[in-house]
């Protein structure tokens, strides 16, 4: 916002009214911020900046409160501070069987599980769902 106002100051009256400057500033925001304020009219640049900052804060809060498919909280590195080293090591170590990451879950190849339907009765070549 400071940079925008400084540049608008160089233009003088050609920068337009407060409302016009607010409109130009609004349309210069990132798309995900603009989506939240696109239908809102502002009288000055400070109002646009405050609305944009509120959307950023809301997005950060939503990221901190996300949960994975098991219902456990997922915290980003910035939200949780220092991550648990044991989890980080486990998460970043590829599976010795298939080379993929399986954080907290066993590799299906170790158990002979069908990759199509997850059944343990057969392998993918014999899967009845694929025939």
Secondary structure, DSSP 8 states (H G I E B T S, - for coil): -HHHHHHHHHHGGGG--HHHHHHHHHHTS-HHHHHHHTT---SSHHHHHHHHHHHHHHHHHHHHT-B-TTS-B---HHHHSS--HHHHHHHHS--TTTSS--TTS--GGGGT--TTT--SSS-GGG-GGG-
